[in-house]
Amino acid sequence: MKKAIVLMLIMASSMVMAQTEPIKVVFDVTSSNPDVHRTAAKHLRLMAEAYPDSEFELVIYSGAYKMVDNKSSVAGETLSEIVQKDNVSIVICQQTMKRHEMTMGDLIPGVGSVPDGIYEIIMKQKEGWGYIKEAQ
């Protein structure tokens, strides 16, 4: 019985330790659905708060451009807070911005841009980042 308890304690402590190891995750958002925008922002916030030593990037392209529009974003308040964290970056594809005639001034303050959203995600994965597709 004593050995079983010790074994359970060792297993439990290794699980706790495994979840505190820093990670790197890129979130992919293409949906124009406001519910997806809210959910993605919530996931990003929760992960960034739970794992402050980890890195997170939210990449927005295609129909998701309104997610970072400072005038119409349903997740704008959450994103404005999250983007201030040292372990979070939020970027939008410049090709998407061009297609929708957006400028950097149209974006939530702190949101950056990348030349190509898909390329950004591929490079993050090549560097070992985990990948999360936010969709409905």
Sequence and secondary structure as in RCSB ss.txt:
>XXXX:A:sequence
MKKAIVLMLIMASSMVMAQTEPIKVVFDVTSSNPDVHRTAAKHLRLMAEAYPDSEFELVIYSGAYKMVDNKSSVA
GETLSEIVQKDNVSIVICQQTMKRHEMTMGDLIPGVGSVPDGIYEIIMKQKEGWGYIKEAQ
>XXXX:A:secstr
 HHHHHHHHHHHHHHHHHTTS  EEEEEE    HHHHHHHHHHHHHHHHH TTSEEEEEE GGGGGGGBTTT TT
HHHHHHHTTSTTEEEEEEHHHHHHTT  GGGB TT EEES HHHHHHHHHHTT EEEEE  
